[in-house]
Amino acid sequence: MDKYAVFGNPISQSKSPLIHQAFAKQTAQAIEYTAIKAELDNFSGAIRDFMAHGGKGCNVTVPFKEQAFQLADQVSERAELAGAVNTLSFKEDGSIFADNTDGAGLVEDLKAHGAPLSGRILLIGAGGAARGVIHPLLAFSPLELVIVNRTFYKAESLAKRFESFGNVVAMTTEDLKEAGTFDLVINSTSASLSGDLPPISSHVFNQNSVAYDMVYGDKPTVFCRWAKEQGCKIAIDGLGMLLGQAAVAFSIWRNVMPNTQVVMQMLRSEMSK
Ligand code: ATR
């Protein structure tokens, strides 16, 4: 049986084994998929060990996405731009190909919800999660993509990095107060994980805005609740993005694209137990 895994630290909370096992069943692929905790100072050793024991590929999550990028022999263009990867494929000759499917996962979920990808988009946060989705978002030629971050210089440096791919600018939280409303507001910060809201003006929403939080939970996230309270039309959490990135990774390894909707229902009901 072909072996796959997700590597992270911590890893016990990961839903990837459940998701990939469900994809395998759905597409009748005989694979094994486990969760492996790599020691913080030995990520590459853990990967090499998995390869030596017949691993065919893996997902990589926090905090190893940049290290995985460094480890790869070949990377996709989108991964090169993101500077971080979440999917590794191990080749017959022992080399490692790396890709980043996070942005594709987000975009697929946004499309499934009919989100306005060609309008004005606000991206909150400028960490690794933001970096992975900017190029896929710019591929839809939005009117404008504004990046705002608590630490402004990081937003500024991301806007510069991607300026040749579309209309992307950085703003301070002060500038944002005067910047009007947005069709799509995406929260890529890790603030929701600790129950916090990113410090942005509530004036960014209008009644047609769609809000997206990359974080998810068994209840609506604090950002989704807040966006709804500010009058935005739809607030979506990041479970669909998680499934979307997993589906694209699965298709890279197995050449077949699973249906995420069925697995979404299974996960939601698991999470509400
Ligand atoms: P990730 O790889 O998940 O994006 P990261 O690189 O540590 O993680 O980035 C986390 C992002 O969340 C950053 O944009 C961070 O803002 P700073 O650059 O100012 O640190 C943002 N963030 C985390 N907690 C936040 C909070 N409580 N309020 C606002 N922004 C927060």
Residues whose N, C-alpha, C, O or C-beta is under 5 A from the ligand:
A	BS01	ATR	G125 A126 G127 G128 A129 A130 N149 R150 T151 K154 S188 T189 S190 A191 D196 L197 P198 P199
